[in-house]
Amino acid sequence: MKKNYHFNVIEYLASTQGATLVNVHADTTDDKIAAQNSKINNLTAQQKAAQTQVDQIQGQVSAIQSQQDKLSS
């Protein structure tokens, strides 16, 4: 009977420690995913800001070309 008791205790400890390790691993994975999502969001915001600048510059170029065409005529 004593062997079964020890085996049950060892089995219980192994299963609870395994669950803890799984939870720790999941938390670490979730943290990594959150960090990558943050990087993606930051890069997306930078891309939108850069596109806004490109659009503004293209508008300025078009205005300059229009003025140049008027002066050339």
N, C-alpha and C positions, 0 to 999 in steps of 0.2 A: 504494500500500500504506500510505503514511503517513497518508492521509486515513482509511482504514478503522481504523487503530490509534487515531487521535484520537477517531473516532466511537465506537469500542468503549469507550474510557476514559470519555468523556462519558456514554455510555449506562450504564456500570457505576456511575459516581458518582451519576447521577440516580436509578437504581433503589435504591441503598443509602441515599441520603439520603431518598428517598421512604419506604422501609421504616422509617427512624428516625423520621420525622415521624408515620407511622401509629402506631408504638409509643408515642411521646410523647402523641399525641392519645388513644390508648386508655388510657394510664395516667392522664391527666387526667380522662377520663370515668369511669374506675373510682374515682378519688378522689372525684369529685362524687357518684357513686352511694353510696359508702360514707358520705360525710358526710350525705346525705339519709336513708339507712337508720338512721344514728345518731340523727338528729333524730326520725325516726318512732318508734324504740324508746324514746327519752326521753319523747316525748309519750304513748305507749301506757302507760308506767309511771306517768306523772302522772295519766292518765285512770283507771287502776286504783286508785290511791291516793285520788283524788277520789270514785270510786264507793264505796269502802270507807267513807269518811267519810259519804257520803250514806246508806248503809245503816245506819250507827250512829245517825245523827240520826233516821232514820225509826223505828228501834227505840225510841229515847228518846221520840219523839212518841207512839208507840203506847202506851208505858208510862204517859205522862202522861195521855193520853186515857182509859186504863183506870182510873187513879186518880180522874180527874175524874168518870167515870161512877159509880164507887163512892160518891163523896162526894155526888153529886147524887141518888142513890137514897134 
